[in-house]
Amino acid sequence: MPGSRQGDRAKTVSLRRALPAVVRNAHNALVELGNWSGGEVVRVSLGVSRPYLVTNPEHVQQVLHERAAIYPRGDDTALWRSVRRLVGDGILAEGETWAASRRTLAPLFRPARMSGMVETMADAIAGAVDELDAAAAAGTPIDIGHELSRIVCSAIMRVFFADRITVQDALRIMAAQETIVTAMAPRLLAPFAPWWLPMPGDRRFADAVQAIDDILLPVLRDAVRNPGDGDDVLSTLARARTPDGRPLSERQMRDDLVSMVAVTTETSYVVLTWLWPVLANHPRVAERLFAEVERVVGPGPVHAGHLPELSYTKMVLEELLRLYPAGWIVPRRAAADDVLGGVRIDKGSTIILSPYTTQRMTAWWGPTAEEFDPERFAPDRSGAEGRHRYAHYPFGAGMHRCLGEHLFNLEALLIVATLVSRFRFTLTDSSIPATRVAASLRPARRVEMILNPLVRSTTR
């Protein structure tokens, strides 16, 4: 029972076994530990830090939904301490601060609003993709991660920020975000290190946060002076009021603005960067996706009416989110004694959940768990295998489920369909990259490819 002292001690993975594996490849180590545990709650000895690894979908549901009050994010976990240094208090906080930010910003992500903005996003994406024509004609390799960030910025700055933030400034923000999420790696690998102890990456982290503020604060102050009547993020924050009728403080608005820039840009381009190596290594999947886009969209442009017909493309994206979720680790801190899966959890303990781990475990996905198979998400197979709903939670779960989920589902379809309707591609390195330890799941190297303009028969 929650709050009791009943329950058994967890099995412990020894320091000798756990630490070298985590240092060598943290992502693979967690999957191996998950498969070894069979979904039991286990304690992982990492020296001073001894977190509990939670991989069973039933336990995930309890931590993130049913008993969420017992398992807050916890400012003293390495990930959340770093995140709070970037975004402060707001939509990524807890308690009333989080609730107030959620009430202000959630309407911007309503499915009806998002669906109404599809044509605007499609036009912005098409314009951004036009800029790839020159590289395609010259056969010049492109960094698809960089190009995706530019394409995402073109859409998001128009839909969420009413072009108050330029695409070039948005790209500078995303470059700073890239520095931030990778500079956090030493603290993620050494979560026991006290915050006052300097670590590699700390200076880069601080400089990148300052760079973001230097761009966003002037834009925010201008929006406060001229809020307008739009429903973009900046206008919404400038007009928002506290429960007692006061305007939001500049700090509150700044924190929510930084959070929104990250939420609306990070997942889309990070996840979609993995798509192209995956397609290169799964030609049958690629052929079927290409054929669907050709049948539905043809030479383009992509419109809102095309999206419901891109059923296989949606399946590919769901499987991509399963194997390459941007948010690969979700730490929590026990605010009270509890029993989870028969294991006693003491107040103050660190809990680690990992969509990357649970979504690759054979216990929930069978012996082919590591294989890329979009058929897992075929409409006629939905629920047929009896998988728990929390076996797949790339956007988190419970009250902190990511606001940007519906945005990703629309934007990713638009981007993939637009690119595939116009180009084929050849990777300069066809292997699937290794993962890199960072706050979000990034490839360990750049993904470069040469675009080949799609030539269609005039007798089509």
N, C-alpha and C positions, 0 to 999 in steps of 0.2 A: 504493500500500500504506500502511496506517496506520503512522505513525511515520517515514515517509520524507520526503525533501525533493523528491520528484518532483511533477509536476503543473504546470499553467499558472497564470499570474496571472489572477485573476477580472476580468471586465469590471467597470468602475466607473461607477456612476451619479454624475454630478457634483454637487457641493454646490449649484450654481446651479439644477439641476433638482430635486434631492431635497428640500432643506430647505424651500423654500416650500410644496411639495406636502404634506409631512408636517405642517407647522405648520397649514396650511389644513384638512386632513382626513387624519389619520394612517391611518385604516382604509382609506379609498379609495385613498390613495397607495400603500399596500402591495399592494393588489389590482392597481392599474395597473402597478406595478413587476413583480409576478409574471407578469402577462399579457405584458408587454414582454419579460421574460427567457425566456418559454417554458419555465420550469422550470429554467433554468441557475442555478447558484450565482453570485450577483452581489454586488459590494461597494457599499454605499450610503454616500456621503460626507455626513456630517452635521456637518462641522467637525472638532473634535478626535476625535470618535467615528466610526469607519468599519466598522460591523458587516457581516457577510455575511448576506444574505437567502437562506434555504433554503426552497424551496417544492415541490420535486419529491417525491412520496410515497416514491420509492426512497431519496432522501437523508434524508428524515424518519425512515424506518425505521432507517437506519444511525446517525443521531445519537441517537435516543431508545431504540433497542433494541440493534442489533448492536454498536455502538461506544460505548455509554453511558458506559463508564469514561473514555473520552477527552473526553467532553462533559458534565461535571457542571454543576450549576446555576450555580455561580460566585457567591460572596458579593459580588463587586465589580461585578456588573451592577446597573443602577438598580432594576429590579423586585425582584430577590432581596435586595438590601440593605434595601429598604423592608419587604419581607415578613419578613425576619429580625428587624427592629426590632419587629415586631408579635408574631410567633410564636416567636422565638428558635430554640433547637435542639429538634428533635423530628421529627415525621412529615414536615416540609418541609425537613429538613436533608439531609445526605449521609452516606455511610459507615456505620459501626457505630451512630452515634446514630440515624440514620434507620431502620436495620434493626431496632434494638431497639424503637423506637416502633411500627414496622409490625407486628412480632410481637405486641405487646401489643394493638393496636387493630384489626388486620385481622379477628379473629374476630367483632367486633361487626357487620361488614358482610357476613358470609357470606350468600349467597342464601337458604339454608334459614332463618336467623334472620330475615332481612328478610321473607321470605314468611310466616313465622309471626306477624309483627307487622302484617300488612296490615289486619286487622279493627280493631286498636287505632288505627292511623293513620286508617283510614276514619272511625271514631267521632269522633276528635279533629277531623278536617277538617270533618265534618258539623256539629259543634257550633260551630266557628269561622265557618262559612258562615251558620249561623243568625243571626249578628249582623248580617248584611247585609240582613235582611228589612226593618228599619225604614227604611233609606236607600232600598231599592227601592220600598217603599210610598209614601214621600214624594217620590220622583223626584229625590232629592238626588244630585248627582254624587259619585262616589268616586274616590280615587286608587288605582287597581288595584295599583300597585306596593306601596304601603303595606299594602293589605288582604292581598295575597299574602304579604307578610312576616309578618303576624299569623297567617295560616292555616298557613304553614309552621312557625312557632314553636310553634303549638298541637300539631302532630303530632310535631315533633322533640323538644320538651322532654319529652313523655311517653315516646316510644320509646327515645331515647338517653340521657336524663338523669333518667328516673324521677320527673319533676316536682320534682326537687331545685332546679331553676332555674325560677322563675315565668315565665309568658308575658310579663308586663310587664317583668321584668328582661331577658328574651331580646330583647324589642323595643328596649330601651335599648342592648343590645349590638349589635343589627343597625344601629341608627341610628349608633352609633360606627363600625361597619364601613363604613357608607356614607361617613362623613366620611373615613375612612382611605383607601379606594380612590380617592376623588376628590382628596384632598389629595396623593396620589402623582403626579398628572398632570404638574406642572412637572418633576419629576425624570425621568419617563418621556420627556418631550419634550426634556430636556437631560441625557442620560445621562452626558455627559462632565464634568458639574459635580462638583467634589470634595465629599465628604460634609460637610466642615467649613464649606463655604460656605452661609450661610443661603439658603433658597429659599422662595418663597410656598407656603404650605400646611404648612410644617414644624411650626409651633406647633399648628395644628389637629390634625395627625397625632399629636403627642406627647400632647396633651390627651385625644384619643380613646382612645389606648392605655391611658392612666391610668384613664380611665372604665371600660374593660373590666376592668382588674385590680381596681378597687374593687368591682365586682360579683362577679367570679368567685373571687377569692382567699378571701373568707370562706366561700363555699360549698364550695370545695375543702378548706379546713381542717376544716370540719365533717364532710366525707366521710372524711377521714383518721382523725378521732376515732371515727366511726361508719360503717365501710365497708359493713357489711351483706353479704349474699350474692348480691345481684342482678348482672345482667350489663350494667348501664348503664355509661356512660363513667366516671363518677366512682367508682363502686365498683370497676371494673376497674383504674383507675389507683391507687386507694388500696391494693389488694391486690397490685399488680404488684411484682416483685422484679428486681433486677439479676442478671446471671449468677452473681455471687458471693453471692447471697442477701440483699442489702441492700434496704430499701425505696427507691423512687425519691425523688430529692430533690424538694423543693417546686418548684424551678425547672423540673425536667424535667416534673413533672405539670402545672404551670401552662402550659408551652409546648404540651404535647399537648392540654390542655383547650381552650385558645384555638384551636388548629388544628382540633379537632373541631367546635367551635361554628361556625367559618367553613365548613368542608367540608360540614357537614350542612344549612346554611341558604342559603348564598350562591347556588349554582348554580340551585336550584329557583325561587326567586322572581325572580331576574334574568332567566333564560331565559323564564319564563312571562309576564313583563311584556310581552314582544314579541308574544305570541300574539294579543292582541286587536286591535291595529292590523293585523296580518297578515290575520286573519279578516275584518275590515271591508273590506279591499281585495281579498279573494278570496272573493266570495260563494258561488261554487260549492263551494269547499273547505269553507266554513262550513256550507252546507246539508247536505253529505254527512256532516260530523262531527256536526252536530246530529241528523241522522236516525239515525246509528248509536247515539248515546247514548240517544236516545228508544227505539229498538228493544231495546237491551240492558238499559238501566237503568230506563227508564220514569220514574216519579215518585221513584224512589230508595227507600231509601238505597242507596248503592253498597256492594257486597260484593266480597270477594276473587274469588268465582266469576265476576264480571262481567269482570275484567281480561283474561283470554285472548280474550274475544270482541270487545274494542275494537281490532280490527286497524287500521282506518283512523285512529283517534285516535293509535295508535302511529306510523303513517307520518307524520302531521302533526307529531308531536313530533320525530321524527328529522330531518325537513326543517327544523324550527325550529332544532334544534341545528346543522345544517349552515350555515345563513345567520347565525345569531346565537349562536355559542358563547360561553359566559361567559368562559372562558379564551382570550382572542383572541390572546395573544402568549406565546411560550415562549422566553425567552433562555437561552443556554448559553455556556460559556466553554471554549475548547479547552485541555485540560491537556497536550497534546502536539502536535507537528507531525502533520499528516494530509493526505490528499488526498481530496476529496469531489467527486464528479461531475467528476473531471479537474482540479479547481481546488485549488491549494496553499493549505492553511490553516495559518498559523503558530501556534505555541504562544502562548497568551494572547489570541488573537483572540476577539471576541464573535460569536456565532452567533445569529441571530434566526429562529425558526420561528413560523409564525402559522397556526393552524387557520382563522381567519377568511379568510386569504388563499388558502391551498391549496383550501379548500372552496368558493371562489367563482371559481376559475380556469377559463377555457374549455378549457385543455389537458386537464383531468381531468373536467370536467362538461359540456362541449359549449357551443354558442353560447347556450343558455338558462341558463347557470350562475347568473345573478343573479335568475332567476325562481323563485318559490315553487311547487314542484311535488312534492307528497307521493308521486306515483306513482313517483318515483325509488326509493322504498323499498318498493314493492309486493313481497310475498313471491315472486311468480313472475318478478320482474325481478332478484332478488338475484344479483349476479355476472354477469348476462347481458351487461352492457356492458363487462365486463372491467376494471372500475376497480380500481386498486391498493387494498389494504386500508387503507393510510395516506393515501388521498385524503380520508378522513373520520375525524378523530381529535379530536372535541370534548372528550374526557376525558383527553387526553394519550395516551401510549403507553409501552410498556416497563415497567421496574420501578417507575416513578413514576406509572403510570396511576392516575387518581383513584379512591380507595376508594369514593366515593359514587355511582359510576355506576349500580349496581343500585338503590340507594335512589332516585335521581332517576327512574328508569324506572317504579318503582312509585308514588312519591309524586305525580309529575306526572300520571299517569293518574288517580289518585284525585281530585286537585284539579280537573282539567279536567272529568272526568265529573260530579263533584258540582255544580260551578257550572253546567254546561250542562244538567243535568237539572232545574235550578230556575229559571234565568234566561235571558233574551236580553239584549242590551246595545246601547247606542248611544253611540258615542264623542263627546265634546265637540269633538274635533279628529280627523277621520278619516284624516289623513295619517299615513304611517309616520314616526316620529321619526328625526331624524339620530342618529348615534352620538356618544357623549361619550368623550373620552380619560380612562380610569381603569384601575385594575388589572383590572377585569372589564368586559364589554361592556354598558354602560348606555345607555338612551335619553337624549338631550340635554334632554328636558323630561319633565314628569310626564305619565302616560297617565291621563286622566280619562274616566270613562264613567258613564252612567246605566243602572242595572239595571232590567229589566222582568220582573216575576214571570211565570213561564210558566203560562198557563191552559190546562188540558187539558179536553177534552170528558168529561162524566160517562158517555158511552156508549162510551167507549174499549174 
